[in-house]
């Protein structure tokens, strides 16, 4: 199984990006997004269950939205009101099958 994470890029503070995590069979998995900034440990950002129940860490609540499009075998992370401290490599993780995506870089300039 390969998880394809995409959608990262360079954006100014206050801007938006939408990350995508695609994989065959992902519709039946709980999926998590993690991020890792330079010199820091990888940390949880948000999760979504197979029933589309979402969880967010406090630092992104109200700004990020995780969702799934089962018809496209995709989990999305919409990120609004981005801050420089959101700069990191973002990874998606298939909880059920214990697979990681390759990561996508998000850089937020001040």
Backbone as XML, in Angstrom:
<?xml version="1.0"?>
<chain id="A" units="angstrom">
  <residue number="1" name="UNK">
    <atom name="N" x="0.853" y="-1.195" z="0.000"/>
    <atom name="CA" x="0.000" y="0.000" z="0.000"/>
    <atom name="C" x="0.880" y="1.234" z="0.000"/>
  </residue>
  <residue number="2" name="UNK">
    <atom name="N" x="0.548" y="2.184" z="-0.864"/>
    <atom name="CA" x="1.268" y="3.450" z="-0.894"/>
    <atom name="C" x="0.301" y="4.578" z="-0.616"/>
  </residue>
  <residue number="3" name="UNK">
    <atom name="N" x="0.690" y="5.444" z="0.333"/>
    <atom name="CA" x="-0.083" y="6.646" z="0.605"/>
    <atom name="C" x="0.596" y="7.807" z="-0.114"/>
  </residue>
  <residue number="4" name="UNK">
    <atom name="N" x="-0.144" y="8.475" z="-0.957"/>
    <atom name="CA" x="0.390" y="9.597" z="-1.714"/>
    <atom name="C" x="-0.099" y="10.886" z="-1.085"/>
  </residue>
  <residue number="5" name="UNK">
    <atom name="N" x="0.819" y="11.596" z="-0.433"/>
    <atom name="CA" x="0.488" y="12.882" z="0.159"/>
    <atom name="C" x="0.908" y="13.985" z="-0.802"/>
  </residue>
  <residue number="6" name="UNK">
    <atom name="N" x="0.044" y="14.966" z="-0.974"/>
    <atom name="CA" x="0.340" y="16.059" z="-1.888"/>
    <atom name="C" x="-0.360" y="17.324" z="-1.427"/>
  </residue>
  <residue number="7" name="UNK">
    <atom name="N" x="-0.032" y="18.432" z="-2.074"/>
    <atom name="CA" x="-0.716" y="19.687" z="-1.809"/>
    <atom name="C" x="0.080" y="20.710" z="-1.031"/>
  </residue>
  <residue number="8" name="UNK">
    <atom name="N" x="1.265" y="20.348" z="-0.597"/>
    <atom name="CA" x="2.072" y="21.305" z="0.147"/>
    <atom name="C" x="2.594" y="22.418" z="-0.752"/>
  </residue>
  <residue number="9" name="UNK">
    <atom name="N" x="3.222" y="23.393" z="-0.118"/>
    <atom name="CA" x="3.779" y="24.498" z="-0.885"/>
    <atom name="C" x="4.173" y="25.642" z="0.016"/>
  </residue>
  <residue number="10" name="UNK">
    <atom name="N" x="4.450" y="26.765" z="-0.629"/>
    <atom name="CA" x="4.834" y="27.987" z="0.080"/>
    <atom name="C" x="3.660" y="28.960" z="0.050"/>
  </residue>
  <residue number="11" name="UNK">
    <atom name="N" x="3.298" y="29.479" z="1.216"/>
    <atom name="CA" x="2.163" y="30.387" z="1.313"/>
    <atom name="C" x="2.474" y="31.459" z="2.351"/>
  </residue>
  <residue number="12" name="UNK">
    <atom name="N" x="1.895" y="32.613" z="2.186"/>
    <atom name="CA" x="2.078" y="33.672" z="3.162"/>
    <atom name="C" x="1.199" y="33.433" z="4.381"/>
  </residue>
  <residue number="13" name="UNK">
    <atom name="N" x="1.608" y="33.990" z="5.492"/>
    <atom name="CA" x="0.800" y="33.886" z="6.698"/>
    <atom name="C" x="-0.619" y="34.399" z="6.427"/>
  </residue>
  <residue number="14" name="UNK">
    <atom name="N" x="-1.582" y="33.654" z="6.936"/>
    <atom name="CA" x="-2.979" y="33.981" z="6.689"/>
    <atom name="C" x="-3.571" y="33.263" z="5.495"/>
  </residue>
  <residue number="15" name="UNK">
    <atom name="N" x="-2.726" y="32.622" z="4.715"/>
    <atom name="CA" x="-3.178" y="31.924" z="3.529"/>
    <atom name="C" x="-3.696" y="30.533" z="3.822"/>
  </residue>
  <residue number="16" name="UNK">
    <atom name="N" x="-4.011" y="29.814" z="2.754"/>
    <atom name="CA" x="-4.615" y="28.486" z="2.869"/>
    <atom name="C" x="-3.920" y="27.492" z="1.957"/>
  </residue>
  <residue number="17" name="UNK">
    <atom name="N" x="-3.962" y="26.249" z="2.368"/>
    <atom name="CA" x="-3.521" y="25.131" z="1.546"/>
    <atom name="C" x="-4.442" y="23.954" z="1.816"/>
  </residue>
  <residue number="18" name="UNK">
    <atom name="N" x="-4.509" y="23.053" z="0.849"/>
    <atom name="CA" x="-5.261" y="21.829" z="1.043"/>
    <atom name="C" x="-4.358" y="20.643" z="0.736"/>
  </residue>
  <residue number="19" name="UNK">
    <atom name="N" x="-4.152" y="19.818" z="1.733"/>
    <atom name="CA" x="-3.354" y="18.615" z="1.569"/>
    <atom name="C" x="-4.258" y="17.439" z="1.256"/>
  </residue>
  <residue number="20" name="UNK">
    <atom name="N" x="-3.710" y="16.519" z="0.482"/>
    <atom name="CA" x="-4.466" y="15.347" z="0.079"/>
    <atom name="C" x="-3.646" y="14.094" z="0.370"/>
  </residue>
  <residue number="21" name="UNK">
    <atom name="N" x="-4.319" y="13.059" z="0.834"/>
    <atom name="CA" x="-3.684" y="11.766" z="1.088"/>
    <atom name="C" x="-4.522" y="10.714" z="0.380"/>
  </residue>
  <residue number="22" name="UNK">
    <atom name="N" x="-3.948" y="10.072" z="-0.609"/>
    <atom name="CA" x="-4.689" y="9.135" z="-1.424"/>
    <atom name="C" x="-4.089" y="7.744" z="-1.325"/>
  </residue>
  <residue number="23" name="UNK">
    <atom name="N" x="-4.962" y="6.749" z="-1.252"/>
    <atom name="CA" x="-4.507" y="5.358" z="-1.241"/>
    <atom name="C" x="-5.683" y="4.449" z="-1.479"/>
  </residue>
  <residue number="24" name="UNK">
    <atom name="N" x="-5.446" y="3.382" z="-2.166"/>
    <atom name="CA" x="-6.484" y="2.381" z="-2.355"/>
    <atom name="C" x="-6.904" y="1.810" z="-1.009"/>
  </residue>
  <residue number="25" name="UNK">
    <atom name="N" x="-8.205" y="1.735" z="-0.785"/>
    <atom name="CA" x="-8.710" y="1.146" z="0.445"/>
    <atom name="C" x="-8.720" y="2.047" z="1.652"/>
  </residue>
  <residue number="26" name="UNK">
    <atom name="N" x="-8.365" y="3.300" z="1.466"/>
    <atom name="CA" x="-8.257" y="4.202" z="2.628"/>
    <atom name="C" x="-9.620" y="4.514" z="3.231"/>
  </residue>
  <residue number="27" name="UNK">
    <atom name="N" x="-10.675" y="4.240" z="2.491"/>
    <atom name="CA" x="-12.019" y="4.586" z="2.976"/>
    <atom name="C" x="-12.403" y="3.816" z="4.231"/>
  </residue>
  <residue number="28" name="UNK">
    <atom name="N" x="-11.768" y="2.677" z="4.491"/>
    <atom name="CA" x="-12.106" y="1.880" z="5.664"/>
    <atom name="C" x="-11.093" y="2.041" z="6.794"/>
  </residue>
  <residue number="29" name="UNK">
    <atom name="N" x="-10.207" y="2.991" z="6.642"/>
    <atom name="CA" x="-9.164" y="3.218" z="7.651"/>
    <atom name="C" x="-9.383" y="4.515" z="8.396"/>
  </residue>
  <residue number="30" name="UNK">
    <atom name="N" x="-9.051" y="4.518" z="9.671"/>
    <atom name="CA" x="-8.840" y="5.785" z="10.355"/>
    <atom name="C" x="-7.524" y="6.348" z="9.832"/>
  </residue>
  <residue number="31" name="UNK">
    <atom name="N" x="-7.482" y="7.659" z="9.640"/>
    <atom name="CA" x="-6.305" y="8.304" z="9.055"/>
    <atom name="C" x="-5.916" y="9.495" z="9.927"/>
  </residue>
  <residue number="32" name="UNK">
    <atom name="N" x="-4.633" y="9.675" z="10.067"/>
    <atom name="CA" x="-4.124" y="10.800" z="10.844"/>
    <atom name="C" x="-3.162" y="11.624" z="9.998"/>
  </residue>
  <residue number="33" name="UNK">
    <atom name="N" x="-3.132" y="12.911" z="10.263"/>
    <atom name="CA" x="-2.105" y="13.795" z="9.717"/>
    <atom name="C" x="-1.162" y="14.164" z="10.865"/>
  </residue>
  <residue number="34" name="UNK">
    <atom name="N" x="0.115" y="14.042" z="10.583"/>
    <atom name="CA" x="1.163" y="14.452" z="11.512"/>
    <atom name="C" x="2.009" y="15.516" z="10.827"/>
  </residue>
  <residue number="35" name="UNK">
    <atom name="N" x="2.794" y="16.213" z="11.615"/>
    <atom name="CA" x="3.750" y="17.154" z="11.030"/>
    <atom name="C" x="5.037" y="17.145" z="11.835"/>
  </residue>
  <residue number="36" name="UNK">
    <atom name="N" x="6.111" y="17.478" z="11.121"/>
    <atom name="CA" x="7.420" y="17.518" z="11.757"/>
    <atom name="C" x="8.171" y="18.741" z="11.277"/>
  </residue>
  <residue number="37" name="UNK">
    <atom name="N" x="8.422" y="19.637" z="12.208"/>
    <atom name="CA" x="9.195" y="20.834" z="11.910"/>
    <atom name="C" x="10.679" y="20.525" z="12.130"/>
  </residue>
  <residue number="38" name="UNK">
    <atom name="N" x="11.569" y="21.286" z="11.516"/>
    <atom name="CA" x="13.006" y="21.049" z="11.676"/>
    <atom name="C" x="13.424" y="21.058" z="13.150"/>
  </residue>
  <residue number="39" name="UNK">
    <atom name="N" x="14.132" y="20.033" z="13.554"/>
    <atom name="CA" x="14.622" y="19.950" z="14.917"/>
    <atom name="C" x="13.594" y="19.548" z="15.953"/>
  </residue>
  <residue number="40" name="UNK">
    <atom name="N" x="12.392" y="19.197" z="15.497"/>
    <atom name="CA" x="11.326" y="18.817" z="16.428"/>
    <atom name="C" x="10.825" y="17.417" z="16.121"/>
  </residue>
  <residue number="41" name="UNK">
    <atom name="N" x="10.161" y="16.841" z="17.112"/>
    <atom name="CA" x="9.580" y="15.524" z="16.912"/>
    <atom name="C" x="8.310" y="15.616" z="16.069"/>
  </residue>
  <residue number="42" name="UNK">
    <atom name="N" x="8.004" y="14.525" z="15.410"/>
    <atom name="CA" x="6.761" y="14.455" z="14.656"/>
    <atom name="C" x="5.591" y="14.474" z="15.622"/>
  </residue>
  <residue number="43" name="UNK">
    <atom name="N" x="4.595" y="15.295" z="15.334"/>
    <atom name="CA" x="3.455" y="15.430" z="16.228"/>
    <atom name="C" x="2.130" y="15.334" z="15.503"/>
  </residue>
  <residue number="44" name="UNK">
    <atom name="N" x="1.128" y="14.899" z="16.216"/>
    <atom name="CA" x="-0.207" y="14.732" z="15.651"/>
    <atom name="C" x="-0.836" y="16.088" z="15.348"/>
  </residue>
  <residue number="45" name="UNK">
    <atom name="N" x="-1.548" y="16.140" z="14.229"/>
    <atom name="CA" x="-2.283" y="17.346" z="13.853"/>
    <atom name="C" x="-3.786" y="17.105" z="13.935"/>
  </residue>
  <residue number="46" name="UNK">
    <atom name="N" x="-4.243" y="16.037" z="13.278"/>
    <atom name="CA" x="-5.673" y="15.743" z="13.232"/>
    <atom name="C" x="-5.868" y="14.289" z="12.847"/>
  </residue>
  <residue number="47" name="UNK">
    <atom name="N" x="-7.031" y="13.762" z="13.219"/>
    <atom name="CA" x="-7.390" y="12.404" z="12.827"/>
    <atom name="C" x="-8.832" y="12.377" z="12.343"/>
  </residue>
  <residue number="48" name="UNK">
    <atom name="N" x="-9.134" y="11.368" z="11.552"/>
    <atom name="CA" x="-10.506" y="11.148" z="11.125"/>
    <atom name="C" x="-10.758" y="9.656" z="11.130"/>
  </residue>
  <residue number="49" name="UNK">
    <atom name="N" x="-11.875" y="9.254" z="11.736"/>
    <atom name="CA" x="-12.210" y="7.840" z="11.784"/>
    <atom name="C" x="-12.821" y="7.409" z="10.458"/>
  </residue>
  <residue number="50" name="UNK">
    <atom name="N" x="-13.025" y="6.101" z="10.326"/>
    <atom name="CA" x="-13.665" y="5.593" z="9.116"/>
    <atom name="C" x="-15.105" y="6.104" z="9.003"/>
  </residue>
  <residue number="51" name="UNK">
    <atom name="N" x="-15.685" y="6.482" z="10.151"/>
    <atom name="CA" x="-17.033" y="7.044" z="10.156"/>
    <atom name="C" x="-17.020" y="8.563" z="10.068"/>
  </residue>
  <residue number="52" name="UNK">
    <atom name="N" x="-15.846" y="9.131" z="9.782"/>
    <atom name="CA" x="-15.678" y="10.572" z="9.562"/>
    <atom name="C" x="-15.782" y="11.402" z="10.830"/>
  </residue>
  <residue number="53" name="UNK">
    <atom name="N" x="-15.510" y="10.800" z="11.977"/>
    <atom name="CA" x="-15.411" y="11.561" z="13.219"/>
    <atom name="C" x="-14.012" y="12.165" z="13.301"/>
  </residue>
  <residue number="54" name="UNK">
    <atom name="N" x="-13.959" y="13.466" z="13.549"/>
    <atom name="CA" x="-12.683" y="14.182" z="13.482"/>
    <atom name="C" x="-12.185" y="14.610" z="14.855"/>
  </residue>
  <residue number="55" name="UNK">
    <atom name="N" x="-10.865" y="14.696" z="14.959"/>
    <atom name="CA" x="-10.196" y="15.187" z="16.164"/>
    <atom name="C" x="-9.073" y="16.119" z="15.737"/>
  </residue>
  <residue number="56" name="UNK">
    <atom name="N" x="-8.901" y="17.197" z="16.494"/>
    <atom name="CA" x="-7.849" y="18.169" z="16.186"/>
    <atom name="C" x="-7.062" y="18.496" z="17.452"/>
  </residue>
  <residue number="57" name="UNK">
    <atom name="N" x="-5.776" y="18.712" z="17.288"/>
    <atom name="CA" x="-5.015" y="19.229" z="18.413"/>
    <atom name="C" x="-5.373" y="20.703" z="18.588"/>
  </residue>
  <residue number="58" name="UNK">
    <atom name="N" x="-5.171" y="21.202" z="19.784"/>
    <atom name="CA" x="-5.632" y="22.547" z="20.113"/>
    <atom name="C" x="-5.052" y="23.613" z="19.191"/>
  </residue>
  <residue number="59" name="UNK">
    <atom name="N" x="-3.808" y="23.449" z="18.789"/>
    <atom name="CA" x="-3.134" y="24.497" z="18.015"/>
    <atom name="C" x="-3.723" y="24.702" z="16.621"/>
  </residue>
  <residue number="60" name="UNK">
    <atom name="N" x="-4.519" y="23.764" z="16.134"/>
    <atom name="CA" x="-5.085" y="23.907" z="14.789"/>
    <atom name="C" x="-6.610" y="23.975" z="14.800"/>
  </residue>
  <residue number="61" name="UNK">
    <atom name="N" x="-7.218" y="23.813" z="15.961"/>
    <atom name="CA" x="-8.693" y="23.868" z="16.036"/>
    <atom name="C" x="-9.208" y="25.190" z="15.503"/>
  </residue>
  <residue number="62" name="UNK">
    <atom name="N" x="-10.247" y="25.098" z="14.694"/>
    <atom name="CA" x="-10.844" y="26.299" z="14.128"/>
    <atom name="C" x="-10.151" y="26.791" z="12.864"/>
  </residue>
  <residue number="63" name="UNK">
    <atom name="N" x="-8.986" y="26.237" z="12.557"/>
    <atom name="CA" x="-8.245" y="26.646" z="11.355"/>
    <atom name="C" x="-8.127" y="25.507" z="10.340"/>
  </residue>
  <residue number="64" name="UNK">
    <atom name="N" x="-7.978" y="24.288" z="10.820"/>
    <atom name="CA" x="-7.808" y="23.130" z="9.942"/>
    <atom name="C" x="-9.083" y="22.299" z="9.942"/>
  </residue>
  <residue number="65" name="UNK">
    <atom name="N" x="-9.365" y="21.683" z="8.811"/>
    <atom name="CA" x="-10.502" y="20.779" z="8.686"/>
    <atom name="C" x="-10.054" y="19.507" z="7.981"/>
  </residue>
  <residue number="66" name="UNK">
    <atom name="N" x="-10.274" y="18.380" z="8.646"/>
    <atom name="CA" x="-9.966" y="17.086" z="8.037"/>
    <atom name="C" x="-11.271" y="16.474" z="7.526"/>
  </residue>
  <residue number="67" name="UNK">
    <atom name="N" x="-11.205" y="15.878" z="6.352"/>
    <atom name="CA" x="-12.403" y="15.286" z="5.764"/>
    <atom name="C" x="-11.971" y="14.129" z="4.882"/>
  </residue>
  <residue number="68" name="UNK">
    <atom name="N" x="-12.969" y="13.378" z="4.425"/>
    <atom name="CA" x="-12.637" y="12.271" z="3.538"/>
    <atom name="C" x="-13.578" y="12.247" z="2.355"/>
  </residue>
  <residue number="69" name="UNK">
    <atom name="N" x="-13.031" y="11.813" z="1.236"/>
    <atom name="CA" x="-13.806" y="11.617" z="0.007"/>
    <atom name="C" x="-13.626" y="10.149" z="-0.364"/>
  </residue>
  <residue number="70" name="UNK">
    <atom name="N" x="-14.541" y="9.338" z="0.108"/>
    <atom name="CA" x="-14.366" y="7.893" z="-0.076"/>
    <atom name="C" x="-14.460" y="7.481" z="-1.552"/>
  </residue>
  <residue number="71" name="UNK">
    <atom name="N" x="-15.204" y="8.224" z="-2.328"/>
    <atom name="CA" x="-15.315" y="7.897" z="-3.748"/>
    <atom name="C" x="-13.970" y="8.037" z="-4.456"/>
  </residue>
  <residue number="72" name="UNK">
    <atom name="N" x="-13.122" y="8.915" z="-3.927"/>
    <atom name="CA" x="-11.805" y="9.141" z="-4.517"/>
    <atom name="C" x="-10.682" y="8.520" z="-3.694"/>
  </residue>
  <residue number="73" name="UNK">
    <atom name="N" x="-11.066" y="7.738" z="-2.654"/>
    <atom name="CA" x="-10.047" y="7.122" z="-1.787"/>
    <atom name="C" x="-9.049" y="8.151" z="-1.276"/>
  </residue>
  <residue number="74" name="UNK">
    <atom name="N" x="-9.579" y="9.243" z="-0.752"/>
    <atom name="CA" x="-8.740" y="10.367" z="-0.363"/>
    <atom name="C" x="-9.162" y="10.932" z="0.988"/>
  </residue>
  <residue number="75" name="UNK">
    <atom name="N" x="-8.169" y="11.356" z="1.753"/>
    <atom name="CA" x="-8.408" y="12.124" z="2.977"/>
    <atom name="C" x="-7.771" y="13.494" z="2.785"/>
  </residue>
  <residue number="76" name="UNK">
    <atom name="N" x="-8.508" y="14.531" z="3.113"/>
    <atom name="CA" x="-8.068" y="15.902" z="2.887"/>
    <atom name="C" x="-7.806" y="16.614" z="4.206"/>
  </residue>
  <residue number="77" name="UNK">
    <atom name="N" x="-6.871" y="17.549" z="4.162"/>
    <atom name="CA" x="-6.635" y="18.435" z="5.299"/>
    <atom name="C" x="-6.636" y="19.858" z="4.759"/>
  </residue>
  <residue number="78" name="UNK">
    <atom name="N" x="-7.704" y="20.580" z="5.010"/>
    <atom name="CA" x="-7.800" y="21.974" z="4.589"/>
    <atom name="C" x="-7.250" y="22.843" z="5.697"/>
  </residue>
  <residue number="79" name="UNK">
    <atom name="N" x="-6.279" y="23.654" z="5.354"/>
    <atom name="CA" x="-5.589" y="24.486" z="6.342"/>
    <atom name="C" x="-5.805" y="25.950" z="6.002"/>
  </residue>
  <residue number="80" name="UNK">
    <atom name="N" x="-6.491" y="26.647" z="6.882"/>
    <atom name="CA" x="-6.751" y="28.070" z="6.719"/>
    <atom name="C" x="-6.000" y="28.876" z="7.767"/>
  </residue>
  <residue number="81" name="UNK">
    <atom name="N" x="-5.918" y="30.162" z="7.547"/>
    <atom name="CA" x="-5.266" y="31.076" z="8.510"/>
    <atom name="C" x="-3.903" y="30.546" z="8.946"/>
  </residue>
  <residue number="82" name="UNK">
    <atom name="N" x="-3.118" y="30.152" z="7.981"/>
    <atom name="CA" x="-1.828" y="29.533" z="8.280"/>
    <atom name="C" x="-0.892" y="30.519" z="8.958"/>
  </residue>
  <residue number="83" name="UNK">
    <atom name="N" x="-0.076" y="29.973" z="9.848"/>
    <atom name="CA" x="0.893" y="30.747" z="10.617"/>
    <atom name="C" x="2.300" y="30.222" z="10.333"/>
  </residue>
  <residue number="84" name="UNK">
    <atom name="N" x="3.308" y="31.034" z="10.533"/>
    <atom name="CA" x="4.683" y="30.550" z="10.324"/>
    <atom name="C" x="4.991" y="29.302" z="11.145"/>
  </residue>
  <residue number="85" name="UNK">
    <atom name="N" x="4.392" y="29.188" z="12.320"/>
    <atom name="CA" x="4.649" y="28.003" z="13.157"/>
    <atom name="C" x="4.006" y="26.731" z="12.620"/>
  </residue>
  <residue number="86" name="UNK">
    <atom name="N" x="3.203" y="26.847" z="11.566"/>
    <atom name="CA" x="2.647" y="25.666" z="10.892"/>
    <atom name="C" x="3.641" y="25.073" z="9.899"/>
  </residue>
  <residue number="87" name="UNK">
    <atom name="N" x="4.742" y="25.745" z="9.682"/>
    <atom name="CA" x="5.751" y="25.252" z="8.744"/>
    <atom name="C" x="6.308" y="23.913" z="9.209"/>
  </residue>
  <residue number="88" name="UNK">
    <atom name="N" x="6.223" y="22.922" z="8.340"/>
    <atom name="CA" x="6.651" y="21.565" z="8.683"/>
    <atom name="C" x="6.480" y="20.677" z="7.461"/>
  </residue>
  <residue number="89" name="UNK">
    <atom name="N" x="7.002" y="19.470" z="7.575"/>
    <atom name="CA" x="6.654" y="18.420" z="6.623"/>
    <atom name="C" x="5.434" y="17.708" z="7.196"/>
  </residue>
  <residue number="90" name="UNK">
    <atom name="N" x="4.410" y="17.596" z="6.391"/>
    <atom name="CA" x="3.158" y="16.972" z="6.814"/>
    <atom name="C" x="3.080" y="15.549" z="6.256"/>
  </residue>
  <residue number="91" name="UNK">
    <atom name="N" x="2.714" y="14.621" z="7.137"/>
    <atom name="CA" x="2.618" y="13.212" z="6.774"/>
    <atom name="C" x="1.213" y="12.692" z="7.061"/>
  </residue>
  <residue number="92" name="UNK">
    <atom name="N" x="0.709" y="11.853" z="6.172"/>
    <atom name="CA" x="-0.525" y="11.150" z="6.491"/>
    <atom name="C" x="-0.186" y="9.728" z="6.914"/>
  </residue>
  <residue number="93" name="UNK">
    <atom name="N" x="-1.048" y="9.174" z="7.734"/>
    <atom name="CA" x="-0.792" y="7.857" z="8.342"/>
    <atom name="C" x="-2.084" y="7.064" z="8.358"/>
  </residue>
  <residue number="94" name="UNK">
    <atom name="N" x="-2.032" y="5.889" z="7.760"/>
    <atom name="CA" x="-3.161" y="4.957" z="7.770"/>
    <atom name="C" x="-3.061" y="4.138" z="9.052"/>
  </residue>
  <residue number="95" name="UNK">
    <atom name="N" x="-3.951" y="4.423" z="10.002"/>
    <atom name="CA" x="-3.877" y="3.797" z="11.325"/>
    <atom name="C" x="-4.145" y="2.301" z="11.245"/>
  </residue>
  <residue number="96" name="UNK">
    <atom name="N" x="-5.137" y="1.924" z="10.456"/>
    <atom name="CA" x="-5.537" y="0.504" z="10.385"/>
    <atom name="C" x="-4.409" y="-0.364" z="9.829"/>
  </residue>
  <residue number="97" name="UNK">
    <atom name="N" x="-3.733" y="0.168" z="8.779"/>
    <atom name="CA" x="-2.730" y="-0.650" z="8.108"/>
    <atom name="C" x="-1.299" y="-0.258" z="8.475"/>
  </residue>
  <residue number="98" name="UNK">
    <atom name="N" x="-1.159" y="0.748" z="9.340"/>
    <atom name="CA" x="0.174" y="1.157" z="9.816"/>
    <atom name="C" x="1.084" y="1.556" z="8.661"/>
  </residue>
  <residue number="99" name="UNK">
    <atom name="N" x="0.585" y="2.418" z="7.791"/>
    <atom name="CA" x="1.381" y="2.909" z="6.666"/>
    <atom name="C" x="1.491" y="4.424" z="6.729"/>
  </residue>
  <residue number="100" name="UNK">
    <atom name="N" x="2.692" y="4.934" z="6.365"/>
    <atom name="CA" x="2.937" y="6.363" z="6.309"/>
    <atom name="C" x="3.051" y="6.827" z="4.862"/>
  </residue>
  <residue number="101" name="UNK">
    <atom name="N" x="2.548" y="8.024" z="4.617"/>
    <atom name="CA" x="2.805" y="8.663" z="3.332"/>
    <atom name="C" x="4.204" y="9.250" z="3.330"/>
  </residue>
  <residue number="102" name="UNK">
    <atom name="N" x="4.642" y="9.763" z="2.196"/>
    <atom name="CA" x="6.021" y="10.211" z="2.040"/>
    <atom name="C" x="6.261" y="11.613" z="2.561"/>
  </residue>
  <residue number="103" name="UNK">
    <atom name="N" x="5.241" y="12.356" z="2.893"/>
    <atom name="CA" x="5.417" y="13.700" z="3.425"/>
    <atom name="C" x="5.327" y="14.764" z="2.344"/>
  </residue>
  <residue number="104" name="UNK">
    <atom name="N" x="4.773" y="15.898" z="2.721"/>
    <atom name="CA" x="4.695" y="17.038" z="1.822"/>
    <atom name="C" x="5.044" y="18.298" z="2.614"/>
  </residue>
  <residue number="105" name="UNK">
    <atom name="N" x="5.881" y="19.129" z="2.038"/>
    <atom name="CA" x="6.409" y="20.295" z="2.741"/>
    <atom name="C" x="5.419" y="21.449" z="2.705"/>
  </residue>
  <residue number="106" name="UNK">
    <atom name="N" x="5.161" y="22.015" z="3.856"/>
    <atom name="CA" x="4.360" y="23.229" z="3.976"/>
    <atom name="C" x="5.245" y="24.309" z="4.586"/>
  </residue>
  <residue number="107" name="UNK">
    <atom name="N" x="5.359" y="25.422" z="3.887"/>
    <atom name="CA" x="6.156" y="26.536" z="4.376"/>
    <atom name="C" x="5.299" y="27.789" z="4.404"/>
  </residue>
  <residue number="108" name="UNK">
    <atom name="N" x="5.219" y="28.412" z="5.571"/>
    <atom name="CA" x="4.408" y="29.612" z="5.742"/>
    <atom name="C" x="5.351" y="30.771" z="6.051"/>
  </residue>
  <residue number="109" name="UNK">
    <atom name="N" x="5.351" y="31.754" z="5.180"/>
    <atom name="CA" x="6.226" y="32.908" z="5.369"/>
    <atom name="C" x="5.500" y="34.006" z="6.133"/>
  </residue>
  <residue number="110" name="UNK">
    <atom name="N" x="6.254" y="34.761" z="6.913"/>
    <atom name="CA" x="5.650" y="35.835" z="7.715"/>
    <atom name="C" x="5.601" y="37.143" z="6.939"/>
  </residue>
</chain>
